[in-house]
Amino acid sequence: MSYNKERYHTLKQIAYYILFGVWYVVSLLPMWFLHGISSLMSIVLFYVIRYRREVVHENIKSSFPEMSPRKCWMVERRFYTHFCDLLMESVKYFSMSEKTLKKRMRFKGVELVEESCRKGRSCGVFLGHYGNWEWISSMPLWVDPNLCQCMQLYHSLENYVTDQLILYTRSRFGGVNITMDKSIKYIVNYRRQGKPLIVGFISDQAPFWDNIYYWSDFLHHETPWFTGGERIMQKLDMDVYYLDVRRIRRGYYVAEYKLITDEPQKQEQFWITQKYGEMLEATIRRGPSYWLWSHRRWKRTKEEWLKITHGGIKPKS
């Protein structure tokens, strides 16, 4: 049994190094070429494979009931182009230089979070699956490394090879990756070292049934939210920010820090999560094609949740 485990681990490591090499070589291709591949991919995904077309269509249509069918179709088509751009830009990120990245992924309002850190306060930053969230991990390039430590929370992927490759790219510029289940432990340990933290939370996924505590209206849907980020920020008394991302043009983004509150412990329960949802919705409405419409954000309903929590019904997956 021990031999089989060691052999399996060795095979995973070999697969990792092979894919690492392939990914690195492809990432050396110029961005214009990768965007060309993206354009072709989007045509195939949209017209031929029809990847999650029904999910994307229903999500957009129900989120913007005032939108005409023609406009809805245009948002869908642009989403697929952006989705493929995101894939190719993530590949490019594997070897992109600091100079190039700082031109393509700019941050505004950095002085706000640096001021929080100068006061000895750590910062919790809410963002969504909008624009290019993978490039957000380049934030350490924009802050004084002697002033604070940047880190991001993430959910481990089941595929070991993919998980390790993504962790590599997200830590290239000095960011630290920590899993949700170990978040408080790691954050407390870092704070004991006397250096404030800037911690990113992507909290717009659909939570599991046992993680649902709060619902709000979001894009015309009764929507459940992850509230773990809020609990961490309140427990550790962190200044709370929202990262408002804009796509300037193809392959260029700006992310602006906007303060939600610097007194999290004085806010009512779920107020922070509510404000985050409102700010994210405003971002999406400004440029609807750049949110991740292909995920089943509203697969869980409040009606089902009430039956489960009050009726003892076994939840679906």
C-alpha positions in Angstrom: 0.0 0.0 0.0 2.8 2.4 0.9 4.6 1.6 -2.3 1.4 2.4 -4.4 1.0 5.7 -2.6 4.6 6.7 -3.3 4.3 5.6 -6.9 1.1 7.7 -7.3 2.7 10.7 -5.7 5.7 10.3 -8.1 3.4 10.1 -11.1 1.6 13.3 -10.0 4.9 15.1 -9.6 6.0 14.0 -13.1 2.7 15.2 -14.6 3.2 18.5 -12.8 6.6 19.1 -14.2 5.6 18.1 -17.7 2.6 20.5 -17.7 4.7 23.2 -16.0 7.1 23.1 -19.0 4.3 23.1 -21.6 2.5 25.9 -19.8 5.7 28.0 -19.6 6.6 27.5 -23.2 3.1 28.5 -24.4 3.2 31.5 -22.1 6.2 32.9 -24.0 4.0 33.5 -27.0 3.1 37.2 -27.5 -0.2 38.4 -26.1 -1.6 39.4 -29.5 -1.1 35.8 -30.6 -2.8 34.4 -27.5 -5.7 36.7 -28.0 -6.0 35.5 -31.5 -6.2 31.9 -30.2 -8.8 33.2 -27.7 -11.0 34.6 -30.5 -11.0 31.3 -32.3 -11.7 29.4 -29.1 -14.7 31.7 -28.3 -16.2 30.9 -31.7 -15.9 27.2 -31.1 -17.2 27.3 -27.5 -20.1 29.5 -28.5 -21.3 28.1 -31.8 -19.9 24.5 -31.9 -19.5 23.1 -28.4 -22.1 25.5 -27.0 -20.3 25.3 -23.6 -22.9 26.0 -20.9 -24.9 28.1 -23.3 -28.2 27.5 -21.6 -26.7 28.4 -18.2 -25.2 31.6 -19.4 -28.3 32.6 -21.4 -30.6 32.0 -18.4 -28.3 33.7 -15.9 -28.0 36.9 -18.1 -31.7 36.9 -19.2 -33.0 36.6 -15.6 -30.5 39.1 -14.2 -31.4 41.8 -16.8 -35.1 41.3 -17.5 -35.2 44.8 -19.0 -32.6 43.9 -21.6 -33.7 43.2 -25.2 -33.0 39.8 -26.8 -30.5 41.4 -29.1 -28.6 43.1 -26.3 -28.7 39.9 -24.2 -27.2 38.0 -27.1 -24.4 40.5 -27.5 -23.6 40.3 -23.7 -23.5 36.5 -24.0 -21.2 36.6 -27.1 -18.9 39.1 -25.5 -18.8 37.0 -22.3 -17.4 34.0 -24.3 -14.7 36.1 -25.9 -13.8 37.5 -22.4 -13.9 34.0 -20.9 -11.4 32.7 -23.5 -9.3 35.9 -23.0 -9.2 35.1 -19.3 -7.9 31.6 -20.0 -5.2 32.8 -22.4 -4.2 35.7 -20.1 -3.9 33.3 -17.2 -1.5 31.3 -19.4 0.5 34.4 -20.2 0.7 35.3 -16.5 2.9 32.2 -16.0 5.9 34.1 -17.4 4.8 37.7 -17.6 7.4 40.3 -16.5 6.7 42.7 -13.6 7.0 45.7 -16.0 4.5 44.3 -18.5 2.0 43.2 -15.8 2.1 46.6 -14.1 1.0 48.2 -17.5 -1.8 45.7 -18.0 -3.1 45.3 -14.4 -3.1 48.7 -12.6 -4.3 49.4 -9.1 -5.9 52.6 -7.8 -6.5 53.7 -4.2 -3.4 51.8 -3.0 -2.6 54.7 -0.7 -5.8 53.9 1.2 -4.8 50.4 2.1 -1.2 51.5 2.8 -2.5 54.1 5.2 -4.5 51.4 7.0 -1.4 49.3 7.2 0.6 52.3 8.6 -1.9 52.5 11.4 -1.1 48.9 12.2 -4.4 47.6 10.8 -4.9 44.7 8.5 -7.2 44.9 5.5 -9.8 42.5 4.2 -10.6 43.0 0.5 -13.7 41.7 -1.2 -13.7 41.0 -4.9 -15.6 38.9 -7.4 -15.1 36.7 -10.4 -15.0 39.7 -12.6 -12.5 41.0 -15.1 -9.2 39.1 -14.6 -9.2 38.0 -11.0 -6.1 35.9 -11.5 -4.0 39.0 -12.2 -5.2 40.5 -8.9 -2.6 38.4 -7.2 0.0 40.9 -8.6 -1.0 43.3 -5.9 2.3 42.9 -4.0 4.0 44.8 -6.9 2.1 47.9 -5.8 2.6 48.0 -2.1 5.7 48.4 0.1 6.8 44.9 1.1 8.2 46.3 4.3 4.8 47.7 5.2 2.4 44.8 4.7 2.0 41.2 3.4 -0.5 40.4 0.7 -2.3 37.1 0.7 -5.4 35.5 -0.8 -7.8 32.8 0.4 -8.6 30.0 -2.0 -10.4 26.7 -2.3 -8.1 23.7 -3.1 -8.8 22.1 -6.4 -9.4 18.3 -6.6 -6.9 17.9 -9.4 -3.4 18.1 -7.8 -1.5 19.2 -10.9 -3.9 22.1 -11.8 -4.0 23.1 -8.1 -0.2 23.4 -7.8 0.1 25.2 -11.1 -2.4 27.9 -10.1 -0.8 28.2 -6.7 2.5 28.8 -8.5 1.2 31.6 -10.6 -0.7 33.3 -7.7 2.5 33.4 -5.6 4.9 34.6 -8.3 5.0 38.1 -7.0 5.1 37.5 -3.3 1.5 36.8 -2.4 0.7 34.0 0.1 -2.0 31.5 -0.6 -4.0 30.1 2.3 -7.0 27.7 2.3 -10.3 28.8 3.8 -10.2 26.1 6.5 -6.9 27.4 7.8 -7.5 31.1 7.2 -7.9 32.4 10.8 -5.0 30.4 12.0 -2.6 31.7 9.3 -3.8 35.3 9.5 -3.4 35.3 13.3 0.1 33.8 13.0 1.1 36.5 10.5 -0.3 39.3 12.6 1.7 38.1 15.6 4.8 38.8 13.6 3.8 42.5 13.7 3.2 43.0 10.0 -0.3 44.1 8.8 -2.0 42.0 6.1 -4.0 42.7 2.9 -6.2 39.6 2.4 -8.3 39.0 -0.7 -11.7 37.2 -0.4 -13.6 36.1 -3.6 -17.0 35.6 -2.1 -19.5 35.5 -5.0 -19.6 31.7 -5.4 -22.7 29.6 -4.5 -22.1 28.4 -0.9 -23.0 24.8 0.2 -26.2 24.4 2.1 -24.4 24.1 5.5 -22.6 27.4 4.8 -25.7 29.5 4.0 -26.6 32.1 6.7 -27.6 35.1 4.7 -29.7 35.9 1.6 -30.1 39.2 -0.3 -31.5 40.5 -3.6 -28.7 40.4 -6.1 -29.3 40.9 -9.9 -33.1 40.2 -9.5 -32.4 36.9 -7.6 -32.8 35.8 -4.0 -29.1 35.0 -3.5 -27.2 33.1 -0.8 -23.8 34.5 0.3 -20.6 33.2 1.8 -20.3 35.1 5.1 -17.0 33.7 6.3 -15.1 36.7 5.0 -17.2 39.1 7.0 -16.8 36.9 10.2 -13.1 36.9 9.8 -12.9 40.6 9.2 -15.1 41.4 12.2 -13.3 38.9 14.5 -9.9 40.3 13.6 -11.1 43.9 13.4 -9.8 44.4 9.8 -10.5 47.5 7.6 -12.8 46.3 4.9 -12.4 47.2 1.2 -14.1 46.4 -2.1 -11.9 46.0 -5.2 -13.8 47.6 -8.1 -12.4 46.1 -11.3 -12.7 47.7 -14.8 -11.7 46.3 -18.1 -10.2 49.2 -20.0 -9.6 47.3 -23.2 -8.6 43.8 -24.2 -5.8 42.6 -21.9 -5.9 45.8 -19.7 -7.6 46.2 -16.4 -7.8 48.7 -13.5 -8.7 47.7 -9.9 -9.7 50.4 -7.5 -9.8 50.0 -3.7 -13.0 51.4 -2.1 -13.4 51.5 1.6 -16.5 49.8 3.0 -15.8 50.3 6.7 -12.9 50.8 9.0 -15.1 49.9 12.0 -16.2 46.4 11.2 -17.0 45.4 14.7 -19.5 48.2 15.0 -21.6 47.0 12.0 -24.7 44.8 12.3 -24.4 41.2 11.3 -24.3 40.7 7.5 -24.2 44.5 6.8 -20.7 44.1 5.3 -21.8 41.2 3.1 -24.8 43.3 2.0 -22.6 46.2 1.0 -20.2 43.9 -0.9 -23.1 42.5 -2.9 -24.4 46.0 -3.7 -21.0 47.1 -4.9 -20.4 44.0 -6.9 -23.8 44.3 -8.6 -22.9 47.9 -9.6 -19.6 46.7 -11.1 -21.5 44.0 -13.1 -24.2 46.3 -14.4 -21.5 48.7 -15.6 -19.9 46.0 -17.8 -22.0 42.8 -17.7 -20.0 40.7 -20.1 -17.0 40.4 -17.7 -18.5 38.5 -14.8 -18.4 34.7 -14.7 -21.9 33.9 -16.0 -21.1 30.2 -16.7 -21.2 29.2 -13.0 -24.5 28.1 -11.6 -24.8 31.0 -9.1 -28.5 30.5 -8.4 -28.7 26.7 -8.2 -29.8 26.9 -4.6 -33.1 28.6 -3.7 -34.3 30.1 -0.5 -37.4 27.9 -0.6 -35.3 24.8 -0.6 -33.0 26.2 2.1 -36.0 26.9 4.4 -37.3 23.3 3.9 -33.8 22.0 4.8 -33.2 24.2 7.8 -36.7 23.9 9.2 -38.1 20.7 7.8 -35.0 18.4 8.2 -35.0 17.5 4.5 -31.8 16.1 3.2 -30.1 18.7 0.8 -29.3 18.0 -2.8 -25.7 18.4 -3.9 
